[in-house]
Amino acid sequence: MKILARQLTVDMYDCKNKDLSNYEDLRESLDMAMNMAGYTPIEVRAQLWNEEQAIIFILLQEGHAVVRTYPKLKYVASDVFICQEDGKPEKAIKALKKLMKPEKIRMTYLKRGDFGTVKDVKPRIKIRIAPLRPLRSIKNKGAKVIKTVARRIKL
């Protein structure tokens, strides 16, 4: 079965961009960066969160991208989700790396909707049904357990 989308999550450490808190400039720069990467931005929203973190959400015709900056830590967390089987979120990340200028980067790549075989999709549930016994049998077993425990405690 075909995959539905590709997702790339990226952590960028020790970013050299001085304007990580200037969310309006970041919004414009990311809009241009997505265009240069070959994607079509439909809407770009930016907001300052807790007066320290900038959040930029980019709705693309092909998917979406979310970028969250932490200026004091010089850290950027981003998520690019492209809703195409042959989509290349790496192109968006290249543009983002040029903008943020990180020293170190960590990426996690996910194939979304990769169902594999039908057997892989089915949930693995184990159900065990014990045979029903008369209530008297259960009471007798309980009494035996209590007597056994009482004897061992006396020893």
Backbone as numpy.savetxt, mean C-alpha at the origin, in Angstrom:
# Nx Ny Nz CAx CAy CAz Cx Cy Cz
-4.59 -14.95 -16.69 -5.43 -13.77 -16.69 -4.55 -12.53 -16.69
-5.02 -11.50 -17.29 -4.27 -10.25 -17.37 -4.29 -9.52 -16.03
-3.27 -8.73 -15.80 -3.27 -7.88 -14.60 -4.05 -6.61 -14.92
-4.61 -5.99 -13.92 -5.43 -4.82 -14.12 -4.64 -3.52 -14.06
-3.61 -3.48 -13.22 -2.87 -2.23 -13.02 -1.49 -2.52 -12.46
-0.66 -1.49 -12.49 0.68 -1.57 -11.91 0.81 -0.43 -10.91
1.40 -0.75 -9.77 1.56 0.24 -8.72 3.01 0.25 -8.26
3.53 1.43 -8.05 4.90 1.58 -7.59 4.88 2.52 -6.39
5.34 2.03 -5.25 5.47 2.87 -4.07 6.95 3.19 -3.89
7.23 4.43 -3.58 8.62 4.89 -3.53 8.86 5.72 -2.28
9.95 5.41 -1.59 10.44 6.23 -0.47 11.72 6.90 -0.93
11.77 8.22 -0.79 12.96 8.98 -1.18 13.54 9.65 0.07
14.81 9.38 0.32 15.47 9.86 1.52 16.49 10.94 1.19
16.68 11.85 2.13 17.67 12.93 2.02 17.52 13.69 0.70
16.30 14.19 0.46 16.01 14.93 -0.77 16.66 16.32 -0.73
17.22 16.69 -1.85 17.95 17.97 -1.95 17.07 19.14 -2.36
15.83 18.91 -2.74 14.92 19.97 -3.13 14.63 20.83 -1.90
14.90 22.12 -2.00 14.73 23.04 -0.85 13.26 23.39 -0.60
12.39 23.20 -1.61 11.00 23.64 -1.51 10.03 22.49 -1.23
10.39 21.57 -0.37 9.51 20.45 -0.08 8.24 20.87 0.64
8.25 22.03 1.29 7.05 22.50 1.98 6.22 23.46 1.12
6.77 23.91 0.01 6.05 24.82 -0.87 5.14 24.01 -1.80
3.95 23.70 -1.30 3.07 22.77 -2.01 2.54 23.32 -3.33
2.42 24.63 -3.46 1.94 25.20 -4.73 2.99 25.02 -5.84
4.26 25.28 -5.52 5.31 25.06 -6.52 5.44 23.57 -6.86
5.32 22.71 -5.84 5.38 21.28 -6.07 4.22 20.82 -6.96
3.05 21.39 -6.74 1.88 21.03 -7.54 2.13 21.32 -9.01
2.63 22.52 -9.30 2.92 22.89 -10.69 4.03 22.03 -11.28
5.07 21.80 -10.51 6.20 20.99 -11.00 5.77 19.55 -11.27
4.96 18.98 -10.39 4.51 17.60 -10.58 3.54 17.49 -11.76
2.74 18.50 -11.97 1.84 18.52 -13.13 2.67 18.46 -14.41
3.70 19.30 -14.48 4.57 19.30 -15.66 5.34 17.99 -15.77
5.81 17.47 -14.65 6.58 16.22 -14.67 5.74 15.06 -15.20
4.48 14.99 -14.81 3.61 13.92 -15.30 3.36 14.07 -16.80
3.20 15.31 -17.26 3.05 15.55 -18.70 4.29 15.10 -19.45
5.46 15.43 -18.93 6.72 15.05 -19.58 6.91 13.53 -19.58
6.36 12.85 -18.58 6.48 11.39 -18.49 5.49 10.70 -19.43
4.62 11.47 -20.07 3.68 10.89 -21.03 2.31 10.61 -20.46
2.01 11.12 -19.28 0.70 10.91 -18.67 -0.15 12.17 -18.83
-1.47 12.00 -18.67 -2.40 13.11 -18.87 -3.06 13.47 -17.54
-2.57 14.52 -16.85 -3.22 14.94 -15.60 -4.60 15.51 -15.86
-5.58 15.04 -15.09 -6.94 15.56 -15.17 -7.12 16.64 -14.11
-6.62 16.34 -12.91 -6.72 17.29 -11.80 -5.53 17.11 -10.87
-5.02 18.24 -10.39 -3.90 18.20 -9.44 -4.31 19.03 -8.23
-4.28 18.38 -7.06 -4.62 19.08 -5.82 -3.43 19.02 -4.88
-3.23 20.11 -4.16 -2.13 20.18 -3.20 -2.63 20.83 -1.92
-2.06 20.39 -0.81 -2.47 20.92 0.48 -1.33 20.80 1.47
-1.25 21.76 2.38 -0.29 21.69 3.46 -0.99 21.02 4.64
-0.35 20.02 5.21 -0.93 19.24 6.30 -0.09 19.44 7.55
-0.71 19.77 8.65 -0.01 20.00 9.93 1.09 21.04 9.82
0.99 21.93 8.90 1.98 23.00 8.65 3.39 22.46 8.44
3.51 21.17 8.20 4.83 20.57 8.00 4.88 19.70 6.76
3.79 19.04 6.44 3.78 18.09 5.34 2.96 18.61 4.17
3.51 18.46 2.97 2.76 18.81 1.77 2.24 17.52 1.15
0.98 17.56 0.71 0.37 16.42 0.07 -0.10 16.86 -1.31
0.31 16.11 -2.33 -0.10 16.42 -3.69 -0.76 15.18 -4.26
-1.99 15.33 -4.74 -2.73 14.24 -5.37 -2.92 14.60 -6.83
-2.53 13.68 -7.72 -2.63 13.91 -9.15 -3.53 12.83 -9.74
-4.69 13.25 -10.21 -5.59 12.33 -10.89 -5.19 12.31 -12.37
-4.80 11.15 -12.83 -4.35 10.99 -14.21 -5.42 10.26 -15.02
-5.42 10.48 -16.30 -6.31 9.72 -17.16 -5.96 8.23 -17.08
-4.70 7.93 -16.85 -4.20 6.56 -16.80 -4.20 5.96 -15.39
-4.48 6.75 -14.36 -4.43 6.26 -12.98 -4.37 7.42 -12.00
-3.46 7.35 -11.03 -3.27 8.45 -10.09 -1.88 8.38 -9.47
-1.48 9.49 -8.88 -0.22 9.56 -8.15 -0.45 10.40 -6.89
0.17 9.98 -5.81 0.09 10.71 -4.55 1.51 10.92 -4.06
1.83 12.16 -3.70 3.16 12.49 -3.20 2.98 13.20 -1.87
3.70 12.74 -0.86 3.64 13.35 0.46 5.07 13.71 0.86
5.29 14.97 1.19 6.64 15.41 1.55 6.72 15.72 3.04
7.90 15.43 3.59 8.20 15.72 4.99 9.48 16.57 5.00
9.33 17.90 4.90 10.50 18.78 4.74 11.55 18.66 5.84
11.13 18.55 7.11 12.11 18.47 8.20 12.96 17.22 8.10
12.38 16.14 7.61 13.10 14.88 7.47 13.79 14.73 6.11
13.51 15.67 5.20 13.99 15.59 3.81 13.58 14.27 3.18
12.32 13.89 3.43 11.79 12.60 3.01 10.53 12.81 2.15
10.39 11.99 1.12 9.22 12.04 0.25 8.70 10.61 0.08
7.40 10.43 0.31 6.74 9.14 0.08 5.78 9.33 -1.09
5.85 8.43 -2.05 4.96 8.57 -3.20 4.41 7.22 -3.63
3.29 7.30 -4.32 2.59 6.13 -4.79 2.07 6.46 -6.19
2.44 5.64 -7.17 1.97 5.84 -8.54 1.22 4.58 -8.95
-0.02 4.77 -9.36 -0.91 3.67 -9.73 -1.35 3.90 -11.16
-0.95 3.01 -12.07 -1.30 3.13 -13.48 -2.22 1.97 -13.84
-3.41 2.30 -14.32 -4.45 1.31 -14.60 -4.36 0.75 -16.02
-3.22 0.24 -16.36 -3.02 -0.36 -17.67 -2.13 -1.57 -17.49
-2.41 -2.62 -18.27 -1.59 -3.83 -18.16 -0.14 -3.55 -18.52
0.06 -2.72 -19.52 1.42 -2.42 -19.96 1.90 -1.06 -19.45
1.24 -0.52 -18.41 1.61 0.79 -17.87 3.01 0.76 -17.27
3.68 1.89 -17.32 5.03 1.99 -16.79 5.09 3.12 -15.77
4.80 2.82 -14.50 4.87 3.86 -13.47 6.31 4.35 -13.25
7.29 3.60 -13.75 8.69 4.01 -13.60 8.96 5.35 -14.27
8.23 5.64 -15.36 8.42 6.92 -16.05 8.04 8.08 -15.13
6.96 7.93 -14.39 6.55 8.99 -13.46 7.56 9.13 -12.33
8.12 8.01 -11.88 9.10 8.04 -10.79 10.40 8.71 -11.25
10.79 8.48 -12.49 11.98 9.15 -13.02 11.82 10.66 -12.96
10.65 11.13 -13.38 10.38 12.57 -13.34 10.37 13.07 -11.91
9.81 12.29 -11.01 9.76 12.67 -9.60 11.15 12.72 -8.99
12.00 11.77 -9.35 13.39 11.76 -8.84 14.15 13.00 -9.30
13.95 13.43 -10.53 14.61 14.64 -11.02 14.18 15.86 -10.22
12.93 15.87 -9.82 12.39 17.00 -9.07 12.85 17.01 -7.61
12.85 15.86 -6.96 13.16 15.77 -5.53 14.65 15.62 -5.22
15.42 15.06 -6.13 16.87 14.86 -6.00 17.23 14.08 -4.72
16.75 12.85 -4.57 17.06 12.09 -3.36 18.45 11.47 -3.40
19.01 11.24 -2.21 20.29 10.52 -2.09 20.06 9.02 -2.15
18.96 8.58 -1.56 18.65 7.15 -1.48 17.18 6.95 -1.83
16.89 5.83 -2.48 15.52 5.56 -2.89 15.20 4.08 -2.66
13.96 3.81 -2.23 13.51 2.43 -2.05 12.16 2.29 -2.75
12.06 1.30 -3.66 10.84 1.12 -4.44 10.23 -0.25 -4.20
8.91 -0.29 -4.21 8.17 -1.54 -4.13 7.21 -1.57 -5.31
7.30 -2.62 -6.09 6.53 -2.74 -7.32 5.45 -3.79 -7.14
4.21 -3.43 -7.47 3.09 -4.35 -7.31 2.32 -4.51 -8.61
1.91 -5.73 -8.91 1.00 -5.97 -10.02 -0.37 -6.15 -9.40
-1.28 -5.23 -9.68 -2.61 -5.26 -9.07 -3.57 -6.03 -9.96
-4.37 -6.89 -9.35 -5.36 -7.66 -10.09 -4.77 -8.87 -10.78
-3.58 -9.32 -10.35 -2.96 -10.51 -10.92 -3.57 -11.72 -10.21
-4.64 -12.27 -10.78 -5.38 -13.33 -10.12 -4.75 -14.70 -10.28
-3.86 -14.86 -11.24 -3.23 -16.16 -11.44 -4.26 -17.18 -11.88
-4.20 -18.37 -11.32 -5.16 -19.41 -11.67 -6.39 -19.29 -10.78
-7.44 -19.98 -11.17 -8.68 -19.95 -10.39 -8.43 -20.49 -8.99
-7.57 -21.48 -8.88 -7.25 -22.05 -7.57 -6.63 -21.01 -6.64
-5.80 -20.07 -7.20 -5.16 -19.04 -6.39 -6.15 -18.02 -5.86
-7.26 -17.82 -6.57 -8.23 -16.79 -6.20 -9.15 -17.26 -5.08
-9.43 -18.56 -5.05 -10.35 -19.07 -4.03 -9.75 -18.92 -2.64
-10.56 -18.47 -1.70 -10.04 -18.36 -0.32 -9.76 -19.73 0.26
-8.77 -19.81 1.08 -8.42 -21.07 1.72 -9.10 -21.14 3.08
-10.18 -21.89 3.14 -10.95 -22.00 4.37 -11.00 -23.47 4.75
-10.68 -23.76 5.97 -10.78 -25.12 6.47 -11.91 -25.18 7.47
-12.83 -26.09 7.22 -13.96 -26.26 8.13 -13.92 -27.68 8.66
-13.95 -27.80 9.96 -13.98 -29.13 10.58 -15.27 -29.26 11.33
-15.97 -30.31 11.04 -17.23 -30.55 11.73 -17.05 -31.79 12.59
-17.20 -31.61 13.88 -17.10 -32.73 14.81 -18.44 -33.44 14.87
-18.42 -34.75 14.98 -19.70 -35.47 15.08 -20.42 -35.07 16.38
-21.70 -34.94 16.28 -22.49 -34.56 17.46 -22.61 -35.76 18.39
-22.41 -35.53 19.68 -22.52 -36.58 20.69 -23.63 -36.20 21.65
-24.16 -37.19 22.30 -25.21 -36.86 23.27 -24.67 -35.97 24.39
-25.52 -35.13 24.92 -25.13 -34.18 25.96 -24.62 -34.91 27.20
-25.20 -36.07 27.52 -24.77 -36.84 28.69 -23.30 -37.23 28.56
-22.85 -37.57 27.35 -21.46 -37.96 27.12 -20.52 -36.80 27.43
-20.93 -35.61 27.05 -20.10 -34.42 27.29 -20.02 -34.15 28.79
-21.15 -34.30 29.50 -21.15 -34.07 30.95 -20.25 -35.07 31.65
-20.30 -36.32 31.24 -19.47 -37.36 31.85 -17.99 -37.06 31.63
-17.63 -36.61 30.44 -16.23 -36.29 30.14 -15.76 -35.13 31.01
-16.61 -34.13 31.16 -16.26 -32.98 31.98 -16.02 -33.37 33.42
-16.86 -34.24 33.94 -16.72 -34.71 35.32 -15.42 -35.50 35.49
-15.07 -36.31 34.49 -13.83 -37.09 34.55 -12.61 -36.18 34.55
-12.64 -35.12 33.75 -11.52 -34.17 33.69 -11.35 -33.49 35.04
-12.46 -33.06 35.64 -12.39 -32.38 36.93 -11.82 -33.31 38.00
-12.25 -34.58 38.02 -11.74 -35.53 39.00 -10.25 -35.76 38.82
-9.80 -35.88 37.56 -8.39 -36.11 37.28 -7.55 -34.93 37.74
-8.00 -33.72 37.46 -7.27 -32.51 37.87 -7.23 -32.42 39.38
-8.33 -32.73 40.06 -8.39 -32.68 41.52 -7.42 -33.66 42.13
-7.30 -34.87 41.57 -6.34 -35.85 42.09 -4.91 -35.36 41.95
-4.59 -34.76 40.82 -3.21 -34.31 40.58 -2.84 -33.15 41.50
-3.79 -32.32 41.82 -3.51 -31.20 42.71 -3.21 -31.70 44.12
-3.89 -32.77 44.57 -3.69 -33.32 45.90 -2.31 -33.95 46.02
-1.73 -34.45 44.93 -0.41 -35.09 44.99 0.62 -34.08 45.25
